[in-house]
Amino acid sequence: MSANLEAKKSVVAEISQKLASSKSVVFVDYNQLTVAEASELRNKCRQSGCEYKVYKNTLVRKALNEMGVKDFDADLNGPTAVAFGSDETSAAKVMVQASKDLENKITLKSAFVDNAYVDKAGITALATMPSREELVAKMLGSMNAPVANLAGVLSNLVSGIVRVLNGIAQSKA
């Protein structure tokens, strides 16, 4: 086999591994980005726990087809960048924000979340959802609220009894 074919196979294996390990994958058209804007976008992705890469469409299509996914064949045309997210919403949030900030130099194509195809509207909906960590924090806060309220009521009850007893003691003295 030629060295070029071996290199392509290793890239397909890399893409397959990233697709399998990522919670979400967002495909975008990056045609009008400058190098500086692309570097800034990569940094924003890194800060959000995502990875922004540009691969050949045929190699991404091959990796998806090996996984049995054929829904993305129409979207993998033209310049395509891929954002691999460590959770379900981070890649979508970064890409939707980038499409707004960069004056539509980035066009959302589709996404791959929980082994399912997600269209442009779905990517926008994902971007508005809170992350898993935010949801867990809200749930824990709501579970903690009744206990904190009960502790406050009991504390006020005890301090009220102490004030009444102190008032009685002072009136008798």
PAPA-717913 format. One line per field, with one value per residue: residue number from 1; y, z negated, x of N, C-alpha, C in turn. Coordinates in pm, 1 decimal, decimal comma, padded with zeros to 6 digits. Layout:
N
resi: NUM|...;
n.north: Y|...;
n.up: Z|...;
n.east: X|...;
ca.north: Y|...;
ca.up: Z|...;
ca.east: X|...;
c.north: Y|...;
c.up: Z|...;
c.east: X|...;
//
This chain:
173
resi: 1|2|3|4|5|6|7|8|9|10|11|12|13|14|15|16|17|18|19|20|21|22|23|24|25|26|27|28|29|30|31|32|33|34|35|36|37|38|39|40|41|42|43|44|45|46|47|48|49|50|51|52|53|54|55|56|57|58|59|60|61|62|63|64|65|66|67|68|69|70|71|72|73|74|75|76|77|78|79|80|81|82|83|84|85|86|87|88|89|90|91|92|93|94|95|96|97|98|99|100|101|102|103|104|105|106|107|108|109|110|111|112|113|114|115|116|117|118|119|120|121|122|123|124|125|126|127|128|129|130|131|132|133|134|135|136|137|138|139|140|141|142|143|144|145|146|147|148|149|150|151|152|153|154|155|156|157|158|159|160|161|162|163|164|165|166|167|168|169|170|171|172|173;
n.north: -00118,1|00228,7|00509,9|00732,7|00632,3|00489,0|00701,4|00834,2|00639,3|00635,6|00890,9|00870,3|00678,6|00829,9|01031,2|00871,8|00777,3|01019,5|01092,5|00888,5|00929,7|01181,9|01380,9|01551,3|01668,2|01923,9|02047,4|02294,0|02559,2|02724,7|02908,9|03190,6|03278,9|03449,6|03386,0|03477,0|03498,9|03232,1|03120,6|03249,4|03141,3|02871,2|02895,1|02978,0|02751,9|02564,7|02671,9|02616,0|02346,8|02208,5|02082,1|02211,2|02132,8|02091,3|01881,3|01670,6|01639,4|01391,5|01210,1|01245,9|01173,2|00904,3|00804,1|00843,6|00683,0|00432,5|00401,4|00355,2|00567,9|00768,6|01008,5|01252,3|01294,5|01482,7|01722,4|01732,5|01886,2|02127,6|02375,8|02249,6|02256,4|02094,1|02067,8|01917,8|01824,3|01802,6|01774,1|01772,1|02027,9|02222,6|02254,2|02333,5|02575,2|02734,6|02745,9|02857,1|03105,6|03202,7|03220,2|03433,4|03638,0|03664,0|03780,2|03617,5|03471,5|03218,5|02936,2|02738,1|02389,6|02111,2|01869,5|01605,6|01435,7|01227,2|00996,6|01073,1|01261,2|01612,3|01906,1|02253,4|02415,3|02257,7|02270,2|02536,0|02526,7|02350,1|02512,8|02696,5|02556,5|02478,2|02358,7|02025,1|02035,9|02280,5|02218,7|02014,5|02160,6|02341,2|02160,8|02048,2|02277,9|02335,5|02110,8|02150,3|02377,8|02341,5|02215,8|02408,4|02614,2|02494,6|02468,5|02739,2|02818,4|02657,6|02760,0|03024,7|02974,4|02860,8|03075,5|03262,4|03150,3|03165,5|03445,9|03510,0|03372,2|03508,2|03763,4|03716,4|03644,9|03885,8|04053,6|03949,7|03995,5;
n.up: 00000,0|00055,3|-00092,5|-00119,9|-00126,0|-00363,3|-00541,2|-00512,0|-00609,7|-00876,8|-00953,7|-00919,7|-01115,2|-01340,0|-01328,0|-01360,2|-01619,7|-01763,5|-01705,6|-01835,4|-02101,5|-02163,5|-02299,1|-02154,2|-01816,7|-01596,0|-01275,3|-01061,9|-00816,0|-00722,0|-00541,0|-00500,1|-00698,1|-00842,8|-00901,9|-01154,6|-01280,4|-01276,4|-01443,7|-01682,5|-01722,4|-01759,5|-02004,6|-02171,2|-02157,2|-02280,6|-02540,6|-02615,8|-02634,4|-02398,5|-02072,2|-01777,9|-01447,9|-01111,5|-00857,0|-00566,5|-00371,9|-00256,8|-00417,0|-00666,6|-00601,4|-00536,0|-00788,2|-00932,3|-00782,1|-00830,8|-01087,2|-01045,8|-00992,2|-00776,3|-00735,9|-00704,6|-00459,1|-00266,9|-00393,6|-00409,2|-00215,1|-00038,4|-00218,8|-00533,8|-00881,7|-01192,0|-01513,4|-01805,2|-02089,5|-02447,0|-02601,4|-02566,5|-02488,8|-02468,6|-02228,9|-02046,0|-02163,5|-02143,8|-01864,5|-01769,3|-01896,9|-01778,0|-01511,7|-01532,6|-01639,1|-01447,9|-01232,7|-01062,0|-00922,2|-00972,3|-00903,6|-01024,2|-00982,3|-01049,4|-01316,8|-01530,5|-01772,7|-02049,3|-01884,9|-01675,9|-01404,3|-01388,8|-01294,8|-01170,2|-01321,6|-01546,5|-01646,9|-01727,9|-01925,9|-02105,4|-02185,4|-02348,0|-02567,1|-02912,0|-03040,8|-03145,7|-03396,3|-03494,7|-03515,6|-03709,2|-03927,1|-03965,3|-04033,9|-04271,1|-04425,7|-04445,1|-04585,4|-04822,0|-04926,9|-05078,2|-05313,3|-05412,5|-05459,9|-05660,3|-05863,7|-05915,7|-06011,6|-06244,5|-06387,5|-06426,7|-06583,8|-06818,2|-06902,1|-06946,6|-07165,1|-07356,9|-07377,8|-07482,5|-07731,0|-07844,6|-07861,9|-08050,5|-08269,5|-08317,0|-08381,1|-08625,4|-08782,8;
n.east: 00083,5|00032,9|00205,0|00047,4|-00213,7|-00204,0|-00165,9|-00408,7|-00581,7|-00504,5|-00584,6|-00861,9|-00911,5|-00841,3|-01038,9|-01267,2|-01222,8|-01239,7|-01502,9|-01638,2|-01565,3|-01657,4|-01920,6|-02077,9|-02079,0|-02016,0|-02075,2|-01949,7|-01947,4|-01667,2|-01573,6|-01528,0|-01357,5|-01079,2|-00727,6|-00653,6|-00903,4|-00981,7|-00788,0|-00852,5|-01104,9|-01038,6|-00905,8|-01118,1|-01274,7|-01103,8|-01100,2|-01358,1|-01362,1|-01371,5|-01278,3|-01151,6|-01130,7|-01011,8|-01092,4|-01063,3|-01355,2|-01421,3|-01283,3|-01401,5|-01661,7|-01615,1|-01537,5|-01775,0|-01949,3|-01837,0|-01919,4|-02178,6|-02342,8|-02515,5|-02637,7|-02510,4|-02400,3|-02491,4|-02431,5|-02158,2|-02006,0|-01817,0|-01618,1|-01555,6|-01554,5|-01492,6|-01625,9|-01551,3|-01718,5|-01696,6|-01915,8|-02277,8|-02361,1|-02157,1|-01995,9|-02191,2|-02275,9|-02042,3|-02003,2|-02245,9|-02238,3|-02004,7|-02087,4|-02258,2|-02092,3|-01889,4|-02007,2|-02165,6|-01970,5|-01924,8|-02108,6|-02360,5|-02393,3|-02469,7|-02516,4|-02389,9|-02520,4|-02552,8|-02548,3|-02717,2|-02859,8|-02858,0|-03017,9|-02973,2|-03150,2|-03176,6|-02916,6|-02903,8|-03099,2|-02975,7|-02765,2|-02889,3|-02961,7|-02894,7|-02579,3|-02483,0|-02359,6|-02456,4|-02728,8|-02721,6|-02623,4|-02837,0|-03040,1|-02937,3|-02930,8|-03204,0|-03283,8|-03152,5|-03268,4|-03522,6|-03424,5|-03246,9|-03429,3|-03588,4|-03397,7|-03353,2|-03608,1|-03630,9|-03412,1|-03494,7|-03720,6|-03611,7|-03448,5|-03648,2|-03787,5|-03584,9|-03559,1|-03812,0|-03804,3|-03587,7|-03694,5|-03898,1|-03740,5|-03606,4|-03819,2|-03905,7|-03690,3;
ca.north: 00000,0|00352,8|00585,3|00824,6|00555,7|00461,1|00827,8|00859,4|00543,2|00678,7|01007,8|00818,4|00616,3|00940,4|01092,5|00775,2|00777,5|01145,3|01086,1|00795,5|00980,3|01312,0|01380,3|01622,2|01708,5|02024,7|02073,1|02431,6|02610,8|02828,1|02959,5|03331,8|03312,2|03480,3|03301,9|03529,5|03462,0|03087,4|03096,8|03293,8|03042,0|02753,1|02926,4|02976,3|02610,6|02504,1|02720,7|02553,5|02202,0|02154,4|02079,4|02260,5|02076,2|02089,5|01755,5|01653,9|01588,2|01249,2|01131,8|01251,7|01090,6|00763,5|00768,3|00834,2|00566,0|00313,4|00391,4|00326,9|00693,6|00820,3|01129,2|01372,3|01298,1|01607,6|01835,5|01728,4|01943,6|02259,8|02382,0|02204,6|02241,5|02007,8|02099,7|01802,0|01871,8|01706,5|01754,0|01784,1|02164,6|02316,9|02281,6|02410,3|02711,2|02807,4|02768,3|02951,3|03237,0|03243,8|03260,6|03567,6|03732,1|03680,6|03835,1|03509,7|03412,1|03075,8|02889,7|02608,3|02288,5|02007,3|01818,7|01463,9|01431,3|01100,7|00910,3|01117,0|01379,8|01733,0|02010,7|02386,7|02458,8|02178,2|02322,5|02659,0|02486,0|02295,7|02622,9|02769,2|02469,6|02481,3|02239,3|01923,5|02084,7|02382,7|02151,2|01945,8|02264,4|02389,9|02055,6|02040,7|02398,5|02322,0|02007,5|02204,8|02489,3|02308,4|02186,7|02537,3|02685,6|02429,5|02507,3|02878,3|02822,1|02601,9|02854,6|03136,6|02924,7|02849,1|03209,9|03325,8|03096,1|03221,7|03586,0|03512,1|03333,8|03617,7|03871,0|03676,9|03651,7|04025,6|04113,5|03900,9|04043,2;
ca.up: 00000,0|00061,0|-00217,8|-00122,5|-00168,0|-00505,5|-00613,2|-00510,9|-00701,1|-01014,5|-00978,8|-00936,3|-01248,5|-01436,6|-01324,8|-01420,2|-01764,6|-01816,5|-01696,4|-01937,8|-02236,8|-02183,9|-02327,7|-02043,1|-01706,6|-01516,3|-01145,2|-01019,4|-00697,4|-00770,8|-00417,5|-00498,9|-00814,9|-00825,5|-00985,7|-01291,2|-01333,7|-01298,2|-01563,0|-01797,4|-01739,7|-01819,3|-02145,9|-02240,0|-02167,6|-02382,6|-02670,9|-02645,6|-02639,0|-02264,5|-01980,0|-01645,8|-01349,2|-00971,6|-00791,2|-00433,8|-00379,1|-00222,8|-00530,4|-00769,4|-00550,0|-00548,7|-00930,4|-00969,5|-00715,3|-00902,4|-01208,4|-01003,7|-00985,7|-00639,4|-00730,8|-00687,7|-00325,6|-00200,2|-00463,2|-00395,4|-00087,5|-00060,5|-00333,7|-00655,9|-01003,5|-01287,5|-01654,9|-01890,2|-02223,7|-02557,0|-02650,8|-02461,6|-02450,6|-02459,5|-02090,1|-01985,3|-02218,3|-02087,4|-01720,9|-01750,2|-01936,2|-01675,7|-01390,8|-01559,6|-01659,9|-01326,7|-01128,3|-00972,6|-00845,8|-00999,6|-00879,3|-01085,9|-00888,6|-01122,2|-01434,1|-01562,1|-01918,0|-02093,4|-01766,3|-01596,3|-01321,0|-01438,6|-01192,2|-01215,8|-01428,6|-01663,5|-01701,4|-01798,9|-02048,2|-02196,0|-02237,5|-02450,5|-02683,6|-03008,8|-03037,4|-03246,2|-03526,1|-03538,9|-03556,2|-03836,5|-04030,5|-03991,8|-04103,5|-04407,8|-04494,3|-04478,3|-04688,0|-04945,1|-04974,7|-05189,3|-05433,8|-05461,9|-05514,4|-05786,0|-05961,9|-05950,6|-06093,7|-06375,6|-06454,1|-06471,3|-06690,4|-06939,1|-06947,3|-06998,1|-07299,6|-07442,7|-07402,2|-07573,2|-07864,2|-07891,8|-07898,5|-08174,9|-08374,2|-08346,7|-08445,6|-08763,8|-08859,2;
ca.east: 00000,0|00110,5|00214,4|-00066,2|-00331,0|-00184,5|-00187,7|-00553,7|-00644,2|-00478,5|-00669,8|-00998,3|-00914,7|-00841,1|-01172,2|-01360,0|-01200,1|-01292,6|-01649,2|-01686,8|-01540,2|-01721,1|-02064,9|-02141,6|-01991,6|-02085,8|-02013,8|-01972,8|-01879,5|-01576,2|-01514,3|-01490,3|-01275,5|-00937,0|-00643,5|-00661,8|-01034,9|-00980,6|-00706,4|-00931,5|-01211,5|-00975,0|-00881,5|-01247,7|-01313,5|-01018,5|-01145,7|-01487,6|-01347,2|-01399,4|-01165,2|-01190,6|-01038,9|-01054,1|-01057,1|-01122,0|-01492,5|-01427,2|-01234,1|-01505,9|-01772,1|-01573,0|-01542,8|-01917,1|-02006,6|-01788,3|-02001,1|-02315,3|-02417,8|-02511,2|-02719,5|-02429,9|-02340,4|-02528,1|-02369,9|-02012,6|-01966,7|-01760,5|-01528,3|-01622,1|-01475,8|-01561,9|-01602,8|-01579,2|-01751,2|-01685,9|-02052,0|-02378,7|-02394,9|-02044,8|-01958,0|-02300,6|-02271,7|-01928,4|-02023,1|-02356,9|-02186,8|-01908,0|-02160,1|-02312,3|-01982,4|-01809,3|-02094,8|-02207,1|-01860,4|-01938,5|-02244,9|-02388,3|-02441,8|-02543,7|-02444,1|-02401,7|-02535,3|-02612,2|-02560,5|-02830,7|-02843,0|-02923,9|-03010,6|-02933,5|-03240,4|-03141,9|-02790,9|-02939,9|-03170,3|-02873,5|-02684,5|-02963,7|-02980,4|-02785,0|-02495,0|-02514,7|-02312,5|-02550,6|-02851,9|-02696,1|-02614,1|-02973,0|-03113,4|-02886,3|-02976,1|-03346,0|-03296,8|-03097,0|-03350,6|-03612,7|-03346,8|-03198,4|-03545,7|-03625,0|-03296,3|-03380,4|-03729,4|-03597,4|-03323,7|-03577,8|-03807,4|-03530,9|-03409,5|-03770,8|-03812,4|-03481,0|-03594,6|-03928,3|-03756,7|-03502,6|-03785,7|-03964,5|-03640,2|-03578,5|-03936,0|-03912,4|-03573,9;
c.north: 00124,1|00423,3|00679,4|00753,9|00522,6|00586,1|00857,8|00764,7|00584,1|00801,6|00964,4|00752,9|00722,5|01006,3|01000,1|00773,3|00904,2|01147,9|00998,4|00852,6|01114,2|01296,2|01451,4|01663,2|01804,9|02049,6|02214,6|02460,7|02729,9|02908,2|03102,3|03373,1|03348,9|03388,1|03346,7|03490,4|03312,7|03052,8|03136,6|03193,9|02913,1|02774,4|02923,4|02832,8|02541,5|02543,8|02654,5|02401,7|02135,0|02150,1|02115,2|02211,4|02089,4|01960,3|01757,2|01589,1|01438,4|01161,7|01131,5|01164,0|00942,3|00718,7|00753,0|00710,4|00436,0|00292,0|00360,1|00449,8|00750,9|00951,2|01253,9|01386,2|01429,3|01728,1|01841,6|01766,3|02084,2|02259,0|02349,5|02193,4|02161,9|02050,8|01979,1|01852,1|01763,7|01685,0|01785,0|01926,0|02255,5|02351,9|02365,1|02554,5|02792,8|02840,4|02866,0|03092,4|03289,3|03288,3|03398,7|03670,6|03762,7|03720,5|03733,5|03461,0|03262,4|03040,7|02751,6|02512,8|02186,8|01962,5|01670,6|01452,8|01303,8|01007,8|00944,9|01244,3|01495,8|01841,5|02145,7|02434,5|02383,4|02225,5|02449,1|02627,0|02428,5|02407,1|02698,9|02685,9|02486,4|02351,0|02143,9|01971,7|02190,3|02319,2|02079,6|02047,1|02319,1|02287,2|02045,1|02162,7|02388,8|02213,1|02059,4|02311,9|02449,5|02280,9|02317,2|02617,4|02626,3|02467,1|02651,3|02891,5|02770,1|02696,4|02973,0|03095,2|02917,8|02987,2|03286,2|03279,0|03155,0|03367,6|03597,8|03477,8|03443,5|03735,9|03840,7|03688,5|03796,7|04094,0|04070,1|03953,0|04188,6;
c.up: 00000,0|-00074,0|-00232,2|-00171,2|-00316,6|-00589,8|-00621,3|-00606,3|-00846,3|-01050,2|-00998,5|-01072,8|-01357,7|-01444,7|-01390,6|-01571,4|-01827,6|-01812,1|-01807,1|-02078,2|-02265,7|-02210,8|-02216,8|-01941,7|-01620,0|-01389,0|-01101,5|-00890,5|-00743,6|-00656,9|-00427,9|-00617,7|-00775,1|-00918,5|-01131,3|-01356,0|-01363,2|-01422,5|-01689,3|-01827,1|-01801,6|-01968,5|-02226,4|-02258,3|-02277,1|-02522,8|-02713,2|-02651,8|-02507,0|-02183,7|-01841,7|-01545,8|-01210,2|-00911,1|-00650,3|-00449,2|-00351,8|-00339,1|-00644,5|-00728,5|-00565,9|-00695,2|-00976,3|-00907,1|-00781,4|-01032,0|-01175,1|-00994,1|-00845,7|-00624,0|-00692,5|-00547,7|-00252,9|-00263,5|-00445,3|-00254,8|-00114,2|-00182,8|-00463,0|-00768,5|-01101,5|-01428,2|-01736,6|-02032,2|-02328,2|-02626,9|-02538,4|-02409,6|-02420,9|-02315,3|-02020,2|-02034,6|-02154,8|-01940,7|-01693,3|-01786,1|-01831,9|-01548,4|-01408,7|-01567,2|-01531,0|-01206,8|-01018,7|-00879,1|-00867,8|-00978,9|-00940,7|-00979,8|-00959,6|-01240,6|-01451,8|-01713,3|-01955,5|-01976,2|-01680,7|-01519,4|-01381,7|-01332,8|-01253,2|-01332,1|-01558,1|-01728,4|-01781,8|-01928,7|-02151,0|-02261,9|-02348,7|-02576,2|-02781,8|-03001,7|-03149,5|-03385,6|-03582,7|-03587,4|-03689,9|-03949,9|-04066,4|-04070,9|-04249,1|-04489,4|-04534,7|-04582,8|-04823,5|-05006,4|-05087,5|-05320,3|-05495,2|-05523,1|-05648,4|-05895,7|-06007,3|-06041,8|-06234,2|-06454,7|-06507,5|-06586,3|-06821,9|-06991,3|-07000,6|-07139,4|-07397,6|-07475,3|-07499,0|-07714,6|-07924,2|-07935,7|-08029,4|-08290,6|-08412,7|-08417,8|-08592,2|-08847,3|-08895,1;
c.east: 00087,7|00108,5|00096,0|-00192,3|-00323,3|-00210,9|-00337,3|-00625,7|-00621,9|-00562,5|-00814,4|-01012,9|-00917,3|-00978,9|-01273,7|-01347,2|-01257,9|-01445,3|-01706,3|-01670,9|-01606,8|-01869,3|-02141,4|-02036,5|-02071,9|-02005,7|-02050,9|-01897,0|-01795,9|-01514,6|-01462,0|-01403,6|-01132,8|-00857,9|-00652,0|-00794,6|-01042,1|-00898,6|-00782,3|-01043,7|-01156,3|-00950,1|-01010,6|-01295,6|-01233,9|-01063,9|-01276,6|-01479,9|-01381,4|-01269,7|-01216,3|-01087,0|-01100,0|-01000,8|-01114,9|-01259,8|-01499,1|-01381,5|-01336,5|-01624,2|-01739,7|-01582,0|-01688,0|-01981,3|-01961,0|-01866,1|-02147,0|-02403,0|-02403,0|-02589,2|-02641,1|-02370,1|-02370,3|-02458,6|-02219,1|-01970,3|-01915,9|-01670,1|-01602,5|-01521,2|-01560,0|-01524,3|-01646,5|-01601,0|-01742,4|-01819,6|-02150,1|-02397,3|-02276,1|-02006,9|-02065,1|-02299,0|-02160,6|-01953,7|-02138,1|-02311,3|-02088,4|-01979,5|-02222,8|-02200,0|-01906,6|-01894,0|-02124,5|-02097,1|-01856,6|-02085,3|-02260,7|-02441,1|-02529,8|-02460,0|-02474,4|-02401,6|-02608,9|-02644,4|-02681,0|-02794,9|-02921,2|-02905,9|-02972,4|-03019,6|-03210,5|-03012,8|-02819,7|-03012,5|-03072,3|-02792,7|-02756,3|-02985,1|-02865,1|-02705,3|-02535,7|-02476,4|-02407,7|-02680,6|-02835,9|-02689,9|-02752,3|-03052,7|-03067,6|-02928,4|-03121,9|-03369,1|-03248,5|-03186,8|-03445,7|-03538,8|-03296,4|-03312,6|-03587,9|-03525,7|-03318,1|-03501,3|-03700,1|-03507,6|-03402,6|-03669,1|-03731,4|-03492,7|-03530,4|-03801,1|-03711,6|-03514,3|-03711,8|-03884,3|-03669,0|-03588,4|-03857,7|-03866,7|-03612,0|-03696,0|-03949,0|-03796,5|-03584,1;
//
